[in-house]
Amino acid sequence: MRIAIASVSREEPAEISPRPGRARFYLLYDETGGFLEVIANPFSRGGGGAGFGVAKMLADKGVEIVVGGQFGENMEGALRERGLKYYEMTGNVRDGLRRVIEQAGREDVRDKGGVTSI
């Protein structure tokens, strides 16, 4: 399982980005919280369609769970279309990761495609 967290910076102490489609970076982790990589979001600036582009980019990277502040309607649809689960939350990246891992342990992560606030 890969987890992508929308971040305002490439460092873990950073805050979760309030706008996932326009987040500057995505930090990727495995299911145990092990850091995998940082992805600079090419859709952080520019015209419309950021949510669709980000959903495709993350799905192509094998991500199964996406974390961000508040997902727009279009991004929600694009994530659901690709079978990605997503969580809305605020706080810092490390705390968000911990909450997602705890939540995933309590539910069947195959049940994808819905927003959860934790």
C-alpha positions in Angstrom: 0.0 0.0 0.0 1.3 3.4 -0.9 0.2 6.6 0.8 0.5 10.1 -0.7 0.2 13.2 1.5 -0.3 16.6 -0.1 2.3 18.9 1.5 3.2 22.6 1.4 6.9 21.6 1.5 9.2 18.7 0.8 10.0 18.1 4.5 8.0 15.9 6.9 7.5 18.6 9.5 5.5 20.5 6.9 1.7 21.1 7.1 -0.7 19.1 5.0 -1.7 21.2 2.0 -5.2 22.6 2.3 -5.7 22.3 -1.5 -4.5 18.8 -2.6 -4.9 19.5 -6.3 -2.6 22.6 -6.0 -0.2 21.1 -3.4 3.4 21.9 -4.2 4.5 18.4 -3.2 3.3 14.9 -2.4 5.3 12.8 0.1 4.9 9.1 -0.6 5.1 6.4 2.1 4.6 2.7 2.4 2.1 1.0 4.7 4.5 1.0 7.7 5.3 4.8 7.4 8.6 4.3 5.6 9.4 7.2 3.4 9.6 6.4 -0.4 9.9 9.7 -2.3 8.9 13.3 -2.8 7.0 14.2 -5.9 6.9 17.9 -7.1 3.3 18.5 -8.3 3.4 19.8 -11.9 -0.2 20.8 -11.5 0.4 23.2 -8.5 0.2 26.2 -10.8 -1.8 26.9 -14.0 -5.2 26.4 -15.3 -8.0 24.0 -14.5 -7.9 20.2 -14.3 -5.3 20.0 -11.5 -7.4 17.4 -9.6 -7.7 15.1 -12.6 -3.9 15.4 -13.4 -2.9 14.8 -9.8 -5.2 11.7 -9.5 -3.7 10.2 -12.6 -0.1 11.0 -11.5 -0.6 9.4 -8.1 -2.5 6.3 -9.5 0.4 5.9 -12.0 2.8 5.8 -9.0 0.8 3.0 -7.4 -0.7 5.1 -4.7 -3.8 3.7 -2.9 -4.5 6.4 -0.3 -4.3 10.2 -0.7 -4.3 12.7 2.2 -5.1 16.4 1.8 -6.9 19.3 3.3 -10.1 19.7 1.3 -10.7 17.8 -1.9 -12.6 19.6 -4.6 -15.5 17.9 -6.3 -13.6 17.2 -9.5 -10.6 15.7 -7.7 -12.9 13.5 -5.6 -14.5 12.2 -8.8 -11.1 11.6 -10.4 -9.8 9.7 -7.3 -12.9 7.6 -7.1 -12.7 6.8 -10.8 -9.2 5.4 -10.2 -10.2 3.5 -7.1 -8.1 5.6 -4.7 -9.2 6.2 -1.1 -8.8 9.7 0.3 -8.8 11.3 3.7 -9.4 15.0 4.5 -7.4 16.3 7.4 -5.3 19.1 8.7 -2.1 19.2 10.7 1.4 18.1 9.9 2.4 15.4 7.5 3.9 13.0 10.1 0.8 13.2 12.3 -1.4 12.7 9.2 0.6 9.6 8.2 0.2 8.1 11.7 -3.6 8.7 11.7 -4.0 7.1 8.2 -1.9 4.0 9.2 -4.0 3.6 12.4 -7.2 4.0 10.4 -6.2 1.6 7.7 -5.5 -1.0 10.4 -9.1 -0.7 11.5 -10.8 -1.0 8.2 -10.6 -3.0 5.0 -8.4 -0.8 2.8 -9.9 -2.6 -0.3 -13.0 -0.6 0.3 -11.8 2.4 -1.8 -13.5 5.5 -3.1 -14.8 7.6 -0.3 -13.8 10.6 1.7 -13.1 10.2 5.4 -12.2 12.9 7.8 -10.0 11.7 10.6 
